[in-house]
Amino acid sequence: MVVAHSQEMGLISESLIISADGAKLPTWASPYGQKSCPGEGKCDGLRKLLDKEAEWVWARYREQGVYGYTDYEFVTP
């Protein structure tokens, strides 16, 4: 959407070559959050999430779920 609009405005030439790739980047935060209760043992209190924008995504090349982000990279020569 952005590239087509930029080409219409004359900001990008028609012969532009773009390569793109996506990857799953894990975050090392726990998807279950961190206990808000002090001490060891069972905690029935609320948990605080350390990485609120991360989500479960499926990494086909790993054939497993990854808790983290999907990263898209675009490059031009």
PyMOL Python script that loads the backbone (N, CA, C, O; Angstrom):
from pymol import cmd

cmd.read_pdbstr("""\
ATOM      1  N   MET A   1       0.815  -1.183   0.000  1.00  0.00           N
ATOM      2  CA  MET A   1       0.000   0.000   0.000  1.00  0.00           C
ATOM      3  C   MET A   1       0.868   1.260   0.000  1.00  0.00           C
ATOM      4  O   MET A   1       0.607   2.199  -0.752  1.00  0.00           O
ATOM      5  N   VAL A   2       1.867   1.274   0.819  1.00  0.00           N
ATOM      6  CA  VAL A   2       2.725   2.453   0.924  1.00  0.00           C
ATOM      7  C   VAL A   2       3.550   2.635  -0.346  1.00  0.00           C
ATOM      8  O   VAL A   2       3.704   3.754  -0.835  1.00  0.00           O
ATOM      9  N   VAL A   3       4.081   1.531  -0.881  1.00  0.00           N
ATOM     10  CA  VAL A   3       4.929   1.628  -2.071  1.00  0.00           C
ATOM     11  C   VAL A   3       4.118   2.116  -3.261  1.00  0.00           C
ATOM     12  O   VAL A   3       4.561   3.011  -3.980  1.00  0.00           O
ATOM     13  N   ALA A   4       2.932   1.542  -3.484  1.00  0.00           N
ATOM     14  CA  ALA A   4       2.100   1.951  -4.622  1.00  0.00           C
ATOM     15  C   ALA A   4       1.736   3.428  -4.516  1.00  0.00           C
ATOM     16  O   ALA A   4       1.782   4.149  -5.511  1.00  0.00           O
ATOM     17  N   HIS A   5       1.378   3.876  -3.335  1.00  0.00           N
ATOM     18  CA  HIS A   5       1.012   5.282  -3.139  1.00  0.00           C
ATOM     19  C   HIS A   5       2.223   6.193  -3.371  1.00  0.00           C
ATOM     20  O   HIS A   5       2.094   7.260  -3.971  1.00  0.00           O
ATOM     21  N   SER A   6       3.400   5.767  -2.893  1.00  0.00           N
ATOM     22  CA  SER A   6       4.613   6.559  -3.092  1.00  0.00           C
ATOM     23  C   SER A   6       4.990   6.631  -4.571  1.00  0.00           C
ATOM     24  O   SER A   6       5.487   7.660  -5.030  1.00  0.00           O
ATOM     25  N   GLN A   7       4.758   5.544  -5.326  1.00  0.00           N
ATOM     26  CA  GLN A   7       5.030   5.562  -6.763  1.00  0.00           C
ATOM     27  C   GLN A   7       4.071   6.523  -7.471  1.00  0.00           C
ATOM     28  O   GLN A   7       4.481   7.250  -8.376  1.00  0.00           O
ATOM     29  N   GLU A   8       2.816   6.531  -7.070  1.00  0.00           N
ATOM     30  CA  GLU A   8       1.842   7.454  -7.666  1.00  0.00           C
ATOM     31  C   GLU A   8       2.233   8.905  -7.430  1.00  0.00           C
ATOM     32  O   GLU A   8       1.992   9.766  -8.276  1.00  0.00           O
ATOM     33  N   MET A   9       2.834   9.172  -6.281  1.00  0.00           N
ATOM     34  CA  MET A   9       3.259  10.539  -5.954  1.00  0.00           C
ATOM     35  C   MET A   9       4.593  10.896  -6.609  1.00  0.00           C
ATOM     36  O   MET A   9       5.025  12.046  -6.535  1.00  0.00           O
ATOM     37  N   GLY A  10       5.254   9.922  -7.252  1.00  0.00           N
ATOM     38  CA  GLY A  10       6.528  10.182  -7.901  1.00  0.00           C
ATOM     39  C   GLY A  10       7.720  10.152  -6.967  1.00  0.00           C
ATOM     40  O   GLY A  10       8.799  10.622  -7.327  1.00  0.00           O
ATOM     41  N   LEU A  11       7.544   9.599  -5.757  1.00  0.00           N
ATOM     42  CA  LEU A  11       8.641   9.543  -4.789  1.00  0.00           C
ATOM     43  C   LEU A  11       9.544   8.342  -5.023  1.00  0.00           C
ATOM     44  O   LEU A  11      10.700   8.344  -4.601  1.00  0.00           O
ATOM     45  N   ILE A  12       9.026   7.316  -5.693  1.00  0.00           N
ATOM     46  CA  ILE A  12       9.778   6.092  -5.960  1.00  0.00           C
ATOM     47  C   ILE A  12       9.677   5.801  -7.450  1.00  0.00           C
ATOM     48  O   ILE A  12       8.610   5.954  -8.044  1.00  0.00           O
ATOM     49  N   SER A  13      10.801   5.378  -8.065  1.00  0.00           N
ATOM     50  CA  SER A  13      10.781   5.076  -9.499  1.00  0.00           C
ATOM     51  C   SER A  13      10.013   3.780  -9.749  1.00  0.00           C
ATOM     52  O   SER A  13       9.839   2.962  -8.845  1.00  0.00           O
ATOM     53  N   GLU A  14       9.562   3.609 -10.976  1.00  0.00           N
ATOM     54  CA  GLU A  14       8.813   2.413 -11.359  1.00  0.00           C
ATOM     55  C   GLU A  14       9.690   1.168 -11.393  1.00  0.00           C
ATOM     56  O   GLU A  14       9.178   0.052 -11.309  1.00  0.00           O
ATOM     57  N   SER A  15      11.010   1.342 -11.514  1.00  0.00           N
ATOM     58  CA  SER A  15      11.921   0.197 -11.627  1.00  0.00           C
ATOM     59  C   SER A  15      12.486  -0.244 -10.277  1.00  0.00           C
ATOM     60  O   SER A  15      13.499  -0.942 -10.239  1.00  0.00           O
ATOM     61  N   LEU A  16      11.869   0.140  -9.196  1.00  0.00           N
ATOM     62  CA  LEU A  16      12.341  -0.217  -7.862  1.00  0.00           C
ATOM     63  C   LEU A  16      12.219  -1.720  -7.635  1.00  0.00           C
ATOM     64  O   LEU A  16      11.195  -2.315  -7.972  1.00  0.00           O
ATOM     65  N   ILE A  17      13.244  -2.332  -7.073  1.00  0.00           N
ATOM     66  CA  ILE A  17      13.238  -3.759  -6.736  1.00  0.00           C
ATOM     67  C   ILE A  17      13.270  -3.868  -5.213  1.00  0.00           C
ATOM     68  O   ILE A  17      14.134  -3.288  -4.557  1.00  0.00           O
ATOM     69  N   ILE A  18      12.323  -4.614  -4.664  1.00  0.00           N
ATOM     70  CA  ILE A  18      12.239  -4.788  -3.212  1.00  0.00           C
ATOM     71  C   ILE A  18      12.210  -6.276  -2.897  1.00  0.00           C
ATOM     72  O   ILE A  18      11.489  -7.038  -3.541  1.00  0.00           O
ATOM     73  N   SER A  19      12.994  -6.688  -1.908  1.00  0.00           N
ATOM     74  CA  SER A  19      12.945  -8.048  -1.384  1.00  0.00           C
ATOM     75  C   SER A  19      12.421  -7.972   0.038  1.00  0.00           C
ATOM     76  O   SER A  19      12.729  -7.034   0.773  1.00  0.00           O
ATOM     77  N   ALA A  20      11.628  -8.963   0.424  1.00  0.00           N
ATOM     78  CA  ALA A  20      11.057  -8.972   1.770  1.00  0.00           C
ATOM     79  C   ALA A  20      11.155 -10.365   2.364  1.00  0.00           C
ATOM     80  O   ALA A  20      11.134 -11.365   1.646  1.00  0.00           O
ATOM     81  N   ASP A  21      11.260 -10.417   3.673  1.00  0.00           N
ATOM     82  CA  ASP A  21      11.309 -11.691   4.381  1.00  0.00           C
ATOM     83  C   ASP A  21      10.714 -11.501   5.759  1.00  0.00           C
ATOM     84  O   ASP A  21      10.784 -10.412   6.328  1.00  0.00           O
ATOM     85  N   GLY A  22      10.141 -12.535   6.284  1.00  0.00           N
ATOM     86  CA  GLY A  22       9.575 -12.481   7.629  1.00  0.00           C
ATOM     87  C   GLY A  22      10.217 -13.533   8.504  1.00  0.00           C
ATOM     88  O   GLY A  22      10.610 -14.595   8.020  1.00  0.00           O
ATOM     89  N   ALA A  23      10.326 -13.250   9.776  1.00  0.00           N
ATOM     90  CA  ALA A  23      10.910 -14.192  10.728  1.00  0.00           C
ATOM     91  C   ALA A  23      10.172 -14.071  12.052  1.00  0.00           C
ATOM     92  O   ALA A  23       9.614 -13.022  12.373  1.00  0.00           O
ATOM     93  N   LYS A  24      10.176 -15.147  12.807  1.00  0.00           N
ATOM     94  CA  LYS A  24       9.580 -15.142  14.148  1.00  0.00           C
ATOM     95  C   LYS A  24      10.693 -14.894  15.160  1.00  0.00           C
ATOM     96  O   LYS A  24      11.665 -15.648  15.216  1.00  0.00           O
ATOM     97  N   LEU A  25      10.553 -13.855  15.944  1.00  0.00           N
ATOM     98  CA  LEU A  25      11.564 -13.504  16.939  1.00  0.00           C
ATOM     99  C   LEU A  25      11.015 -13.774  18.333  1.00  0.00           C
ATOM    100  O   LEU A  25      10.039 -13.145  18.742  1.00  0.00           O
ATOM    101  N   PRO A  26      11.625 -14.697  19.068  1.00  0.00           N
ATOM    102  CA  PRO A  26      11.121 -14.999  20.408  1.00  0.00           C
ATOM    103  C   PRO A  26      11.481 -13.903  21.407  1.00  0.00           C
ATOM    104  O   PRO A  26      12.522 -13.254  21.299  1.00  0.00           O
ATOM    105  N   THR A  27      10.612 -13.720  22.361  1.00  0.00           N
ATOM    106  CA  THR A  27      10.925 -12.872  23.507  1.00  0.00           C
ATOM    107  C   THR A  27      11.165 -13.824  24.668  1.00  0.00           C
ATOM    108  O   THR A  27      10.559 -14.894  24.719  1.00  0.00           O
ATOM    109  N   TRP A  28      12.014 -13.467  25.577  1.00  0.00           N
ATOM    110  CA  TRP A  28      12.326 -14.395  26.664  1.00  0.00           C
ATOM    111  C   TRP A  28      11.449 -14.141  27.881  1.00  0.00           C
ATOM    112  O   TRP A  28      11.695 -14.690  28.955  1.00  0.00           O
ATOM    113  N   ALA A  29      10.427 -13.310  27.714  1.00  0.00           N
ATOM    114  CA  ALA A  29       9.457 -13.104  28.779  1.00  0.00           C
ATOM    115  C   ALA A  29       8.513 -14.307  28.839  1.00  0.00           C
ATOM    116  O   ALA A  29       8.320 -14.996  27.837  1.00  0.00           O
ATOM    117  N   SER A  30       7.942 -14.552  29.981  1.00  0.00           N
ATOM    118  CA  SER A  30       6.994 -15.650  30.129  1.00  0.00           C
ATOM    119  C   SER A  30       5.627 -15.221  29.613  1.00  0.00           C
ATOM    120  O   SER A  30       5.175 -14.122  29.933  1.00  0.00           O
ATOM    121  N   PRO A  31       4.955 -16.058  28.823  1.00  0.00           N
ATOM    122  CA  PRO A  31       3.607 -15.702  28.356  1.00  0.00           C
ATOM    123  C   PRO A  31       2.596 -15.692  29.495  1.00  0.00           C
ATOM    124  O   PRO A  31       1.487 -15.184  29.331  1.00  0.00           O
ATOM    125  N   TYR A  32       2.965 -16.248  30.652  1.00  0.00           N
ATOM    126  CA  TYR A  32       2.060 -16.301  31.799  1.00  0.00           C
ATOM    127  C   TYR A  32       2.265 -15.134  32.753  1.00  0.00           C
ATOM    128  O   TYR A  32       1.530 -14.997  33.731  1.00  0.00           O
ATOM    129  N   GLY A  33       3.249 -14.295  32.481  1.00  0.00           N
ATOM    130  CA  GLY A  33       3.503 -13.136  33.332  1.00  0.00           C
ATOM    131  C   GLY A  33       4.349 -13.481  34.547  1.00  0.00           C
ATOM    132  O   GLY A  33       4.864 -14.591  34.681  1.00  0.00           O
ATOM    133  N   GLN A  34       4.473 -12.508  35.414  1.00  0.00           N
ATOM    134  CA  GLN A  34       5.264 -12.665  36.628  1.00  0.00           C
ATOM    135  C   GLN A  34       4.337 -12.560  37.821  1.00  0.00           C
ATOM    136  O   GLN A  34       3.430 -11.727  37.836  1.00  0.00           O
ATOM    137  N   LYS A  35       4.560 -13.410  38.833  1.00  0.00           N
ATOM    138  CA  LYS A  35       3.712 -13.366  40.029  1.00  0.00           C
ATOM    139  C   LYS A  35       3.847 -12.013  40.711  1.00  0.00           C
ATOM    140  O   LYS A  35       4.937 -11.446  40.787  1.00  0.00           O
ATOM    141  N   SER A  36       2.721 -11.506  41.207  1.00  0.00           N
ATOM    142  CA  SER A  36       2.766 -10.244  41.937  1.00  0.00           C
ATOM    143  C   SER A  36       2.760 -10.470  43.447  1.00  0.00           C
ATOM    144  O   SER A  36       2.866  -9.516  44.218  1.00  0.00           O
ATOM    145  N   CYS A  37       2.635 -11.729  43.874  1.00  0.00           N
ATOM    146  CA  CYS A  37       2.658 -12.054  45.300  1.00  0.00           C
ATOM    147  C   CYS A  37       4.099 -12.254  45.758  1.00  0.00           C
ATOM    148  O   CYS A  37       4.896 -12.849  45.032  1.00  0.00           O
ATOM    149  N   PRO A  38       4.443 -11.774  46.931  1.00  0.00           N
ATOM    150  CA  PRO A  38       5.802 -11.986  47.425  1.00  0.00           C
ATOM    151  C   PRO A  38       6.004 -13.423  47.899  1.00  0.00           C
ATOM    152  O   PRO A  38       5.050 -14.082  48.311  1.00  0.00           O
ATOM    153  N   GLY A  39       7.222 -13.901  47.843  1.00  0.00           N
ATOM    154  CA  GLY A  39       7.554 -15.215  48.387  1.00  0.00           C
ATOM    155  C   GLY A  39       7.313 -16.356  47.430  1.00  0.00           C
ATOM    156  O   GLY A  39       6.906 -16.168  46.283  1.00  0.00           O
ATOM    157  N   GLU A  40       7.576 -17.544  47.933  1.00  0.00           N
ATOM    158  CA  GLU A  40       7.439 -18.781  47.154  1.00  0.00           C
ATOM    159  C   GLU A  40       6.045 -19.360  47.331  1.00  0.00           C
ATOM    160  O   GLU A  40       5.272 -18.906  48.175  1.00  0.00           O
ATOM    161  N   GLY A  41       5.736 -20.353  46.535  1.00  0.00           N
ATOM    162  CA  GLY A  41       4.486 -21.081  46.677  1.00  0.00           C
ATOM    163  C   GLY A  41       3.387 -20.543  45.782  1.00  0.00           C
ATOM    164  O   GLY A  41       3.621 -19.746  44.874  1.00  0.00           O
ATOM    165  N   LYS A  42       2.184 -21.007  46.070  1.00  0.00           N
ATOM    166  CA  LYS A  42       1.025 -20.669  45.250  1.00  0.00           C
ATOM    167  C   LYS A  42       0.663 -19.191  45.386  1.00  0.00           C
ATOM    168  O   LYS A  42       0.729 -18.617  46.473  1.00  0.00           O
ATOM    169  N   CYS A  43       0.283 -18.596  44.274  1.00  0.00           N
ATOM    170  CA  CYS A  43      -0.089 -17.178  44.256  1.00  0.00           C
ATOM    171  C   CYS A  43      -1.387 -17.045  43.461  1.00  0.00           C
ATOM    172  O   CYS A  43      -1.419 -17.330  42.264  1.00  0.00           O
ATOM    173  N   ASP A  44      -2.445 -16.617  44.122  1.00  0.00           N
ATOM    174  CA  ASP A  44      -3.732 -16.437  43.456  1.00  0.00           C
ATOM    175  C   ASP A  44      -3.952 -15.000  42.996  1.00  0.00           C
ATOM    176  O   ASP A  44      -5.010 -14.671  42.459  1.00  0.00           O
ATOM    177  N   GLY A  45      -2.966 -14.154  43.205  1.00  0.00           N
ATOM    178  CA  GLY A  45      -3.102 -12.748  42.831  1.00  0.00           C
ATOM    179  C   GLY A  45      -2.944 -12.534  41.326  1.00  0.00           C
ATOM    180  O   GLY A  45      -2.669 -13.472  40.578  1.00  0.00           O
ATOM    181  N   LEU A  46      -3.118 -11.313  40.906  1.00  0.00           N
ATOM    182  CA  LEU A  46      -2.947 -10.974  39.497  1.00  0.00           C
ATOM    183  C   LEU A  46      -1.486 -11.087  39.104  1.00  0.00           C
ATOM    184  O   LEU A  46      -0.594 -10.903  39.933  1.00  0.00           O
ATOM    185  N   ARG A  47      -1.251 -11.384  37.860  1.00  0.00           N
ATOM    186  CA  ARG A  47       0.109 -11.452  37.341  1.00  0.00           C
ATOM    187  C   ARG A  47       0.354 -10.235  36.467  1.00  0.00           C
ATOM    188  O   ARG A  47      -0.547  -9.772  35.768  1.00  0.00           O
ATOM    189  N   LYS A  48       1.581  -9.716  36.508  1.00  0.00           N
ATOM    190  CA  LYS A  48       1.893  -8.601  35.621  1.00  0.00           C
ATOM    191  C   LYS A  48       2.638  -9.132  34.410  1.00  0.00           C
ATOM    192  O   LYS A  48       3.577  -9.917  34.535  1.00  0.00           O
ATOM    193  N   LEU A  49       2.206  -8.693  33.236  1.00  0.00           N
ATOM    194  CA  LEU A  49       2.837  -9.131  31.997  1.00  0.00           C
ATOM    195  C   LEU A  49       4.005  -8.218  31.686  1.00  0.00           C
ATOM    196  O   LEU A  49       3.870  -6.994  31.704  1.00  0.00           O
ATOM    197  N   LEU A  50       5.148  -8.812  31.400  1.00  0.00           N
ATOM    198  CA  LEU A  50       6.351  -8.030  31.142  1.00  0.00           C
ATOM    199  C   LEU A  50       6.470  -7.622  29.680  1.00  0.00           C
ATOM    200  O   LEU A  50       7.165  -6.657  29.360  1.00  0.00           O
ATOM    201  N   ASP A  51       5.802  -8.343  28.796  1.00  0.00           N
ATOM    202  CA  ASP A  51       5.881  -8.049  27.369  1.00  0.00           C
ATOM    203  C   ASP A  51       4.468  -8.098  26.805  1.00  0.00           C
ATOM    204  O   ASP A  51       4.061  -9.107  26.230  1.00  0.00           O
ATOM    205  N   LYS A  52       3.727  -7.021  26.967  1.00  0.00           N
ATOM    206  CA  LYS A  52       2.297  -6.997  26.664  1.00  0.00           C
ATOM    207  C   LYS A  52       1.981  -7.113  25.176  1.00  0.00           C
ATOM    208  O   LYS A  52       0.870  -7.506  24.821  1.00  0.00           O
ATOM    209  N   GLU A  53       2.930  -6.780  24.295  1.00  0.00           N
ATOM    210  CA  GLU A  53       2.647  -6.803  22.860  1.00  0.00           C
ATOM    211  C   GLU A  53       3.082  -8.099  22.187  1.00  0.00           C
ATOM    212  O   GLU A  53       2.790  -8.299  21.007  1.00  0.00           O
ATOM    213  N   ALA A  54       3.766  -8.976  22.899  1.00  0.00           N
ATOM    214  CA  ALA A  54       4.164 -10.259  22.322  1.00  0.00           C
ATOM    215  C   ALA A  54       2.939 -11.160  22.216  1.00  0.00           C
ATOM    216  O   ALA A  54       1.960 -10.996  22.944  1.00  0.00           O
ATOM    217  N   GLU A  55       3.017 -12.121  21.287  1.00  0.00           N
ATOM    218  CA  GLU A  55       1.911 -13.053  21.114  1.00  0.00           C
ATOM    219  C   GLU A  55       2.458 -14.403  20.662  1.00  0.00           C
ATOM    220  O   GLU A  55       3.604 -14.511  20.227  1.00  0.00           O
ATOM    221  N   TRP A  56       1.620 -15.426  20.773  1.00  0.00           N
ATOM    222  CA  TRP A  56       2.009 -16.745  20.290  1.00  0.00           C
ATOM    223  C   TRP A  56       1.897 -16.751  18.783  1.00  0.00           C
ATOM    224  O   TRP A  56       0.852 -16.405  18.232  1.00  0.00           O
ATOM    225  N   VAL A  57       2.971 -17.145  18.108  1.00  0.00           N
ATOM    226  CA  VAL A  57       2.991 -17.259  16.648  1.00  0.00           C
ATOM    227  C   VAL A  57       3.574 -18.628  16.294  1.00  0.00           C
ATOM    228  O   VAL A  57       4.364 -19.184  17.057  1.00  0.00           O
ATOM    229  N   TRP A  58       3.192 -19.161  15.159  1.00  0.00           N
ATOM    230  CA  TRP A  58       3.681 -20.467  14.723  1.00  0.00           C
ATOM    231  C   TRP A  58       4.879 -20.284  13.801  1.00  0.00           C
ATOM    232  O   TRP A  58       4.776 -19.610  12.776  1.00  0.00           O
ATOM    233  N   ALA A  59       6.000 -20.872  14.153  1.00  0.00           N
ATOM    234  CA  ALA A  59       7.211 -20.832  13.337  1.00  0.00           C
ATOM    235  C   ALA A  59       7.280 -22.137  12.547  1.00  0.00           C
ATOM    236  O   ALA A  59       7.606 -23.187  13.102  1.00  0.00           O
ATOM    237  N   ARG A  60       6.974 -22.067  11.251  1.00  0.00           N
ATOM    238  CA  ARG A  60       6.951 -23.281  10.428  1.00  0.00           C
ATOM    239  C   ARG A  60       8.320 -23.943  10.355  1.00  0.00           C
ATOM    240  O   ARG A  60       8.414 -25.169  10.406  1.00  0.00           O
ATOM    241  N   TYR A  61       9.384 -23.150  10.236  1.00  0.00           N
ATOM    242  CA  TYR A  61      10.709 -23.739  10.113  1.00  0.00           C
ATOM    243  C   TYR A  61      11.151 -24.421  11.394  1.00  0.00           C
ATOM    244  O   TYR A  61      11.999 -25.312  11.349  1.00  0.00           O
ATOM    245  N   ARG A  62      10.603 -24.032  12.530  1.00  0.00           N
ATOM    246  CA  ARG A  62      10.905 -24.701  13.797  1.00  0.00           C
ATOM    247  C   ARG A  62       9.861 -25.763  14.129  1.00  0.00           C
ATOM    248  O   ARG A  62      10.093 -26.637  14.965  1.00  0.00           O
ATOM    249  N   GLU A  63       8.724 -25.679  13.474  1.00  0.00           N
ATOM    250  CA  GLU A  63       7.572 -26.527  13.732  1.00  0.00           C
ATOM    251  C   GLU A  63       7.174 -26.495  15.200  1.00  0.00           C
ATOM    252  O   GLU A  63       6.956 -27.529  15.831  1.00  0.00           O
ATOM    253  N   GLN A  64       7.087 -25.275  15.726  1.00  0.00           N
ATOM    254  CA  GLN A  64       6.649 -25.086  17.105  1.00  0.00           C
ATOM    255  C   GLN A  64       6.152 -23.669  17.289  1.00  0.00           C
ATOM    256  O   GLN A  64       6.436 -22.783  16.484  1.00  0.00           O
ATOM    257  N   GLY A  65       5.413 -23.471  18.350  1.00  0.00           N
ATOM    258  CA  GLY A  65       4.955 -22.131  18.680  1.00  0.00           C
ATOM    259  C   GLY A  65       6.069 -21.322  19.307  1.00  0.00           C
ATOM    260  O   GLY A  65       6.909 -21.856  20.031  1.00  0.00           O
ATOM    261  N   VAL A  66       6.071 -20.032  19.025  1.00  0.00           N
ATOM    262  CA  VAL A  66       7.074 -19.120  19.578  1.00  0.00           C
ATOM    263  C   VAL A  66       6.330 -17.953  20.208  1.00  0.00           C
ATOM    264  O   VAL A  66       5.453 -17.359  19.580  1.00  0.00           O
ATOM    265  N   TYR A  67       6.674 -17.625  21.439  1.00  0.00           N
ATOM    266  CA  TYR A  67       6.089 -16.458  22.088  1.00  0.00           C
ATOM    267  C   TYR A  67       6.980 -15.270  21.770  1.00  0.00           C
ATOM    268  O   TYR A  67       8.104 -15.180  22.264  1.00  0.00           O
ATOM    269  N   GLY A  68       6.482 -14.363  20.951  1.00  0.00           N
ATOM    270  CA  GLY A  68       7.311 -13.233  20.552  1.00  0.00           C
ATOM    271  C   GLY A  68       6.652 -12.397  19.485  1.00  0.00           C
ATOM    272  O   GLY A  68       5.476 -12.049  19.592  1.00  0.00           O
ATOM    273  N   TYR A  69       7.410 -12.073  18.457  1.00  0.00           N
ATOM    274  CA  TYR A  69       6.973 -11.138  17.424  1.00  0.00           C
ATOM    275  C   TYR A  69       7.225 -11.713  16.037  1.00  0.00           C
ATOM    276  O   TYR A  69       8.065 -12.596  15.862  1.00  0.00           O
ATOM    277  N   THR A  70       6.491 -11.206  15.060  1.00  0.00           N
ATOM    278  CA  THR A  70       6.774 -11.482  13.666  1.00  0.00           C
ATOM    279  C   THR A  70       7.471 -10.249  13.115  1.00  0.00           C
ATOM    280  O   THR A  70       6.936  -9.141  13.155  1.00  0.00           O
ATOM    281  N   ASP A  71       8.674 -10.463  12.599  1.00  0.00           N
ATOM    282  CA  ASP A  71       9.489  -9.365  12.073  1.00  0.00           C
ATOM    283  C   ASP A  71       9.493  -9.440  10.561  1.00  0.00           C
ATOM    284  O   ASP A  71       9.786 -10.493   9.993  1.00  0.00           O
ATOM    285  N   TYR A  72       9.171  -8.340   9.902  1.00  0.00           N
ATOM    286  CA  TYR A  72       9.221  -8.257   8.438  1.00  0.00           C
ATOM    287  C   TYR A  72      10.316  -7.284   8.064  1.00  0.00           C
ATOM    288  O   TYR A  72      10.367  -6.166   8.576  1.00  0.00           O
ATOM    289  N   GLU A  73      11.195  -7.712   7.166  1.00  0.00           N
ATOM    290  CA  GLU A  73      12.296  -6.859   6.716  1.00  0.00           C
ATOM    291  C   GLU A  73      12.181  -6.638   5.212  1.00  0.00           C
ATOM    292  O   GLU A  73      11.891  -7.571   4.464  1.00  0.00           O
ATOM    293  N   PHE A  74      12.404  -5.421   4.777  1.00  0.00           N
ATOM    294  CA  PHE A  74      12.361  -5.041   3.372  1.00  0.00           C
ATOM    295  C   PHE A  74      13.699  -4.410   3.010  1.00  0.00           C
ATOM    296  O   PHE A  74      14.215  -3.563   3.739  1.00  0.00           O
ATOM    297  N   VAL A  75      14.257  -4.833   1.872  1.00  0.00           N
ATOM    298  CA  VAL A  75      15.536  -4.275   1.421  1.00  0.00           C
ATOM    299  C   VAL A  75      15.450  -3.950  -0.069  1.00  0.00           C
ATOM    300  O   VAL A  75      14.658  -4.542  -0.802  1.00  0.00           O
ATOM    301  N   THR A  76      16.274  -3.004  -0.501  1.00  0.00           N
ATOM    302  CA  THR A  76      16.399  -2.665  -1.910  1.00  0.00           C
ATOM    303  C   THR A  76      17.881  -2.623  -2.247  1.00  0.00           C
ATOM    304  O   THR A  76      18.699  -2.293  -1.389  1.00  0.00           O
ATOM    305  N   PRO A  77      18.243  -2.956  -3.500  1.00  0.00           N
ATOM    306  CA  PRO A  77      19.656  -2.908  -3.878  1.00  0.00           C
ATOM    307  C   PRO A  77      20.129  -1.466  -4.037  1.00  0.00           C
ATOM    308  O   PRO A  77      21.295  -1.230  -4.354  1.00  0.00           O
TER     309      PRO A  77
END
""", "prot")
cmd.dss("prot")
cmd.show_as("cartoon", "prot")
cmd.util.cbc("prot")
cmd.orient("prot")
